[in-house]
Amino acid sequence: MTGPSLVDFGRARRVLRVGPTSTVVNTRTVVLVVVTLLGGAAAFKLSVSLGRYPVPLDQVADILGGGDHGFSNRVVLEWRLPRALAGIVYGAGLGVAGAIVQSVTRNPLGSPDVVGIGAGAYTGALLASMTLGGSWAVTAAALAGGIGTAVIVFALSSGSGLSGTRFIVVGIAVASALTAVNSILVLRMSTRAATTVSIWGQGTLVDVSAAELVPSAAAVLLLAVLAGVRGPAMRQLELGDGAAASTGVSVGRSRVLLLSIAVLLTAVITSVTGPIAFIALVAPQLARLLTGGGGTGLLGSAAAGALLLAASDVAAAHLFPMSLPVGVVTAVLGGGYLLALVLREARRP
């Protein structure tokens, strides 16, 4: 096995930021997390307060603290609280998944969306809607579809060793094929059924119930903890395969394990909400931009993802003449982000 090259060590210095710069980055990360947590808390309160039956913010706080306000308790605790919590938890999970994919593939445009996890989950949901029916059957089929798609992408991209670039390219091809299959399946459904699954296919938090939230949130938390445990290996992989191997990291095994965590995170969330675009792509980039870090941090990405999804859901529910699926708003944000990247690159000499 060849040792690390000078380029690898150059990456190492940029990513690790040793010395005084390291302290600055850590401080910025703490500030980012605090600010995004405050923003997420504000979005959370607005989510449970606003609606056809508005509940004052002070009353919301009292209800969450155990106070009894009659019908308002049902509105807050049963109707709105699961959706608000889902925005925070699922946004954080998508942020972590995106950070893993971008770090392991060393591609800033890498995302679980790109490699077809959402499209595969949608395929599973469509097939279940056509043959089985029932919300739990659709959720289970969506989870199986997302994981099954990932297995196909892993198998097709492994070759002599799983390459980050090959994983992305194969994922794009599989996602394109599944998108075509999904269009055919929708056209074969009745108008009513097609409308329902099409809304789900845009990504929505509207129908998230406590019964779905509890197990899925527990799975997201467990997977996020596993990602944190593998965080040091992830950071080493950002330096390049040669540098990572020289520090004792099993490159192939670590890459497969980390990508599997990202896949499971995305599949679990997508099975409940439908494919929510661009959160996994934008959250790590936003965290990196605000912290000034050279690497992809899990904590900052989780915080940014939670804020982005929670705020997007509030906007989708209350800023337009009609309530929209949150995936529509996140797609607009993601498209604007990519356009800004293109314009910034075009201005560079």
SEDREN-965494 format. One record per residue (C-alpha): z, x, y. Coordinates in Angstrom, 3 decimals, decimal comma. Each point is the difference from the previous one (the first is absolute). Layout:
BEGIN
> Z/X/Y
...
END
This chain:
BEGIN
> 0,000/0,000/0,000
> -0,925/1,419/3,403
> 2,664/0,507/2,607
> 0,149/-1,651/3,421
> -2,606/1,040/2,517
> 0,474/0,932/3,638
> -1,262/-3,485/0,866
> 2,760/-1,511/-2,138
> 2,648/2,007/1,832
> -1,556/-1,070/3,303
> 0,402/-3,611/-1,062
> 3,552/0,733/-1,035
> 0,953/1,254/3,443
> -1,573/-3,021/1,690
> 1,631/-2,515/-2,328
> 3,466/1,460/-0,365
> 0,462/0,821/3,726
> 2,726/2,537/-0,591
> 2,425/1,070/2,680
> 0,652/-1,883/3,257
> -3,032/-2,262/-0,452
> 1,541/-1,364/-3,195
> 3,010/-1,229/1,974
> -2,240/-1,712/2,534
> -1,932/-1,775/-2,746
> 3,191/-1,164/-1,685
> 1,332/-1,325/3,320
> -3,246/-1,831/0,655
> 0,114/-1,503/-3,470
> 3,514/-1,317/0,626
> -1,101/-1,455/3,345
> -3,054/-1,594/-1,640
> 2,103/-1,596/-2,714
> 2,551/-1,332/2,509
> -2,669/-1,395/2,328
> -1,982/-1,615/-2,816
> 3,158/-1,468/-1,507
> 0,843/-1,575/3,359
> -3,556/-1,292/0,307
> 0,103/-1,296/-3,555
> 3,313/-1,737/0,692
> -1,528/-1,673/3,071
> -3,040/-1,130/-2,007
> 2,331/-1,262/-2,735
> 2,027/-2,103/2,433
> -3,127/-1,441/1,603
> -1,383/-0,856/-3,434
> 3,058/-2,085/-0,938
> 0,407/-1,466/3,497
> -3,506/-1,151/0,955
> -1,892/-2,902/-1,505
> -0,441/-3,767/0,190
> 3,774/-0,272/-0,198
> 1,200/2,809/2,311
> 3,451/1,440/-0,574
> 1,669/1,909/2,878
> 0,539/3,703/-0,672
> 3,777/-0,239/0,428
> 0,049/-2,838/-2,524
> -2,124/2,065/-2,381
> 2,533/2,826/0,174
> 2,854/-2,430/-0,668
> -1,817/-1,564/-2,966
> -0,695/3,416/-1,512
> 3,682/0,783/0,484
> 1,035/-3,062/-2,003
> 0,190/-2,683/2,697
> -0,827/-3,640/-0,743
> -2,580/-1,641/2,278
> -1,162/-2,801/-2,244
> -3,752/-0,314/-0,389
> -0,568/3,290/1,848
> 1,628/1,809/-2,930
> -2,669/-1,325/-2,338
> -2,781/0,921/2,415
> 1,264/3,568/0,417
> 1,351/0,818/-3,447
> -2,422/-1,852/-2,266
> -3,248/-0,292/1,924
> -0,231/3,055/2,250
> 2,358/2,696/-1,272
> -2,004/0,928/-3,146
> -3,170/0,416/2,056
> 1,756/2,106/2,642
> 1,615/2,255/-2,606
> -3,316/0,313/-1,822
> -1,636/1,354/3,154
> 2,615/2,762/0,244
> 0,234/0,902/-3,701
> -3,683/-0,250/-0,877
> -1,053/1,812/3,173
> 2,322/2,882/-0,863
> -1,335/0,073/-3,562
> -3,623/0,110/1,167
> 0,887/2,774/2,449
> 1,494/2,074/-2,823
> -3,012/-0,669/-2,249
> -2,410/1,079/2,729
> 2,006/3,146/0,742
> -0,121/1,002/-3,665
> -3,759/-0,499/-0,348
> -0,798/1,839/3,233
> 2,318/2,849/-0,897
> -1,093/0,460/-3,610
> -3,729/-0,297/0,752
> 0,376/1,972/3,248
> -2,265/-2,613/1,579
> 1,168/-1,766/3,203
> -2,199/-2,974/-0,861
> 1,406/-0,341/-3,511
> 1,658/-3,329/-0,683
> 0,720/-2,299/-2,955
> -2,333/-2,508/1,707
> -2,866/2,444/-0,347
> 0,375/0,619/-3,737
> -0,274/-3,662/-0,957
> 3,586/-1,005/-0,808
> -0,213/-3,036/2,288
> -3,436/-0,963/-1,283
> 1,198/0,258/-3,608
> 3,055/-2,127/0,730
> -2,252/-2,595/1,618
> -2,214/-0,030/-3,103
> 3,031/-0,665/-2,191
> 1,175/-2,790/2,291
> -3,423/-1,641/-0,002
> -0,284/0,084/-3,778
> 3,497/-1,457/-0,383
> -0,755/-2,747/2,528
> -3,115/-0,977/-1,942
> 1,568/0,035/-3,472
> 3,801/-0,253/0,159
> 1,231/-1,404/3,306
> 3,579/0,217/1,222
> 1,401/2,399/2,582
> 1,789/2,242/-2,498
> -3,125/0,338/-2,139
> -2,020/0,979/3,065
> 2,646/2,520/1,070
> 0,183/1,555/-3,467
> -3,799/0,147/-0,289
> -0,286/1,588/3,452
> 2,541/2,671/-0,980
> -1,880/0,657/-3,242
> -3,306/0,141/1,886
> 1,272/2,563/2,494
> 1,511/2,231/-2,695
> -3,044/-0,394/-2,242
> -2,285/1,064/2,837
> 2,123/3,084/0,583
> -0,220/0,907/-3,702
> -3,800/-0,236/0,181
> -0,109/2,175/3,129
> 2,333/2,563/-1,590
> -2,121/0,103/-3,154
> -3,307/0,372/1,855
> 1,270/2,618/2,440
> 2,050/2,189/-2,354
> -2,758/2,190/-1,470
> 1,332/3,540/-0,412
> 2,878/-0,812/2,324
> 0,860/-2,731/2,473
> -1,498/0,944/3,348
> 1,103/-1,760/3,165
> -3,529/-0,223/1,390
> -1,441/-1,240/-3,297
> 2,766/-2,599/-0,240
> -0,939/-1,373/3,441
> -3,754/-0,030/-0,687
> 0,360/-1,705/-3,381
> 2,437/-2,492/1,525
> -2,503/-0,932/2,705
> -2,667/-0,620/-2,637
> 2,319/-2,136/-2,149
> 1,188/-1,952/3,052
> -3,591/-0,761/1,002
> -0,834/-1,257/-3,482
> 3,119/-2,191/-0,140
> -0,720/-1,435/3,448
> -3,389/-1,179/-1,288
> 1,642/-1,486/-3,112
> 2,554/-1,803/2,171
> -2,739/-1,550/2,126
> -1,701/-1,341/-3,127
> 3,275/-1,449/-1,309
> 0,743/-1,751/3,297
> -3,476/-1,561/0,044
> 0,621/-1,441/-3,470
> 3,231/-1,759/1,068
> 0,423/-3,428/1,532
> 0,139/-0,178/3,785
> 3,726/-0,747/0,055
> 0,923/2,757/-2,436
> -2,290/2,488/1,741
> 1,634/-0,735/3,351
> 3,481/0,574/-1,412
> -0,784/3,291/-1,721
> -2,051/1,211/2,972
> 3,047/-0,358/2,264
> 2,073/1,918/-2,561
> -2,769/2,586/-0,170
> 0,400/0,715/3,729
> 3,656/0,941/-0,499
> 2,740/-2,419/1,037
> 3,793/-0,210/0,097
> 0,095/-3,769/0,551
> 0,780/-1,013/-3,566
> 2,417/2,799/-0,906
> 3,066/-1,627/-1,552
> 3,437/1,384/-0,755
> -0,797/-0,195/-3,710
> -2,989/2,337/0,524
> 1,638/2,187/2,632
> 3,098/1,058/-1,940
> -1,678/1,600/-3,043
> -2,893/1,441/1,988
> 2,311/1,461/2,677
> 2,155/1,556/-2,744
> -3,123/1,575/-1,517
> -1,139/1,300/3,413
> 3,427/1,532/0,637
> 0,093/1,677/-3,413
> -3,501/1,423/0,392
> 0,804/1,205/3,533
> 3,056/1,836/-1,339
> -2,152/1,614/-2,712
> -2,471/1,048/2,702
> 2,857/1,559/1,963
> 1,116/1,936/-3,075
> -3,536/1,363/-0,377
> -0,256/0,673/3,730
> 0,391/3,812/-0,262
> -2,876/0,189/-2,494
> -2,104/-2,171/2,294
> 0,611/2,346/2,907
> -0,972/2,975/-2,140
> -3,250/-1,675/-1,010
> -0,896/-0,306/3,678
> -0,147/3,799/0,134
> -2,797/0,179/-2,552
> -0,062/0,205/-3,778
> 0,348/3,780/-0,055
> 3,048/0,118/2,243
> 1,617/-2,953/-1,791
> -0,513/1,584/-3,425
> 1,450/3,300/1,196
> 3,264/-1,761/0,894
> 0,347/-1,470/-3,487
> -1,522/-3,429/0,586
> -2,020/-1,444/-2,889
> -2,977/-1,017/2,131
> -1,747/-2,376/-2,392
> 3,156/-1,711/-1,224
> 1,462/-0,382/3,493
> -3,241/-1,398/1,377
> -0,281/-2,603/-2,763
> 3,676/-0,997/0,302
> -0,108/-0,364/3,781
> -3,261/-1,939/-0,017
> 1,435/-2,258/-2,713
> 2,973/-0,794/2,250
> -2,380/-0,833/2,862
> -2,107/-2,193/-2,286
> 3,021/-1,913/-1,309
> 1,352/-0,525/3,527
> -3,318/-1,414/1,158
> -0,516/-2,111/-3,118
> 3,470/-1,569/0,170
> -0,378/-0,917/3,671
> -3,598/-1,180/-0,332
> 0,872/-2,218/-2,961
> 2,249/-2,024/2,326
> -1,799/0,157/3,337
> -3,636/0,667/-0,817
> -1,784/3,105/1,308
> 1,410/0,943/3,428
> -2,425/2,458/1,530
> 0,624/3,152/2,023
> 3,830/0,120/0,099
> 0,013/2,717/-2,661
> -2,708/1,867/1,921
> 1,376/-0,243/3,531
> 3,775/0,296/-0,549
> 0,014/3,659/-1,178
> -2,421/0,960/2,767
> 2,147/-1,705/2,634
> 3,134/1,683/-1,326
> -1,693/3,402/-0,010
> -1,318/-0,501/3,524
> 3,362/-1,057/1,448
> 2,063/2,678/-1,752
> -2,456/2,804/0,646
> 0,366/1,049/-3,639
> -2,646/1,830/-1,974
> 0,942/-1,733/-3,229
> 0,297/-3,572/-1,155
> 3,612/-1,214/0,045
> 1,073/-2,869/-2,233
> 2,850/-1,212/2,203
> -2,041/-0,125/3,196
> -2,920/-1,652/-1,816
> 2,295/-2,646/-1,477
> 1,501/-0,767/3,408
> -3,423/-0,192/1,660
> -1,352/-2,221/-2,786
> 2,939/-2,400/0,274
> -0,484/-0,360/3,753
> -3,775/-0,407/-0,233
> 0,087/-2,727/-2,642
> 2,954/-1,903/1,476
> -1,520/0,031/3,495
> -3,457/-0,892/-1,330
> 1,425/-2,996/-1,849
> 1,715/-1,271/3,154
> -3,301/0,377/1,860
> -1,945/-1,731/-2,789
> 2,394/-2,940/0,004
> 0,529/-0,560/3,734
> -2,557/1,740/2,252
> -3,083/-2,005/-0,952
> -0,940/-3,688/0,209
> 0,320/-0,209/-3,776
> 2,114/1,975/-2,460
> -1,963/2,843/-1,586
> 0,538/2,039/-3,164
> 1,739/3,214/1,000
> -2,763/2,000/-1,664
> -2,416/-1,151/2,696
> 2,204/1,510/2,715
> 0,586/3,251/-1,902
> -3,759/0,302/-0,593
> -0,599/-0,268/3,757
> 2,682/2,630/0,649
> -1,467/2,273/-2,653
> -3,519/-0,403/1,323
> 1,185/0,822/3,514
> 1,821/3,045/-1,316
> -3,084/1,316/-1,806
> -2,138/-0,628/3,096
> 2,493/1,952/2,107
> -0,217/2,886/-2,475
> -3,792/0,033/0,208
> 0,040/-0,043/3,817
> 2,589/2,769/0,130
> -2,075/2,186/-2,314
> -3,136/-0,728/2,031
> 1,660/1,286/3,185
> 0,940/3,321/-1,553
> -2,298/2,903/0,946
END
